[in-house]
């Protein structure tokens, strides 16, 4: 994760980090991906969809909580009348 943090900022740290062959390969894939406009557009569309999906789920959960509270309140009111 350090190469994401120091990418383009500190050449000495990047040289040290990239000495690890696994990190070097990951870094190469990352830079290749970030230069590809088509892949970047696909990634951004996916992230936009994911954020909208999460917002929709959050809204549905809050709505369900409110509806459940209303149902429980109505049942409790009925019990108190009896």
N, C-alpha and C positions, 0 to 999 in steps of 0.2 A: 504494500500500500504506500510505501514511502515514495516510490517513483511517481505516483499520482500527485503527491504533495509537493515534491521538488522538481517536477517536470518543467524544464525551461528556466529554472530559478537558480540552481546551484550546480554547476558542472562537476565539481569535485565529488559531491555526494552522489550525483547521477552516475559518474564513472565507477564509483565503489559499488553502488547498488547493481549496476548492469553486469558486474563480473559474475554474478550468479546466473548460470545458463537458463534456469527456469524463469527467473525474473526478466532476463533479456528477451526471451521468446514472448512473454506476456507483453513486454513493453513494445516490441515490434508489432504485435497484433493490434495493440491499442493505437499506436501511431498510424498504422495502416488504416484501421477502421475510422479514425478521426479525420483522415484526409479524404475518405470516400464519401462524396456528397449523397449518393443514393442510399448507402447504408445509414448515414447520419439522419437522413430524412425518415427512413423506416423506423429508426430508433426513437426519434422525436415523436412520431405518430403513435408508436407503441406506448411511450411514456404519457402522452396526452390522454390516450384511451384509458390507461391504468389509473391516472389521477381522477378522471371523470367517473370511472367504475367505482373507485373507492369513495368518492363523494356521494354517488348514488346509493351505495350500500349504507354509508353513514346516515344519510337522510332516511332511508327505509327503516333502519334500526331505531332512530329517534321517533319516527312516526309510529312504529309498532309499540314502543314504550308508552307513548302518549295514549294510544288507543287502549292498551292494556290497562293503564291507570284509570281511564274513564270507565271501562267495563267493571273493574274491581270496585270503583266508587259506586256505580249503579247497583251492583250486587250487595254491597254493604248497606246502601240506603234501603233496599228492599228488605233486608234482614231486620233493620231497625224498625220498620213499619209493622212487622208481624208481631 
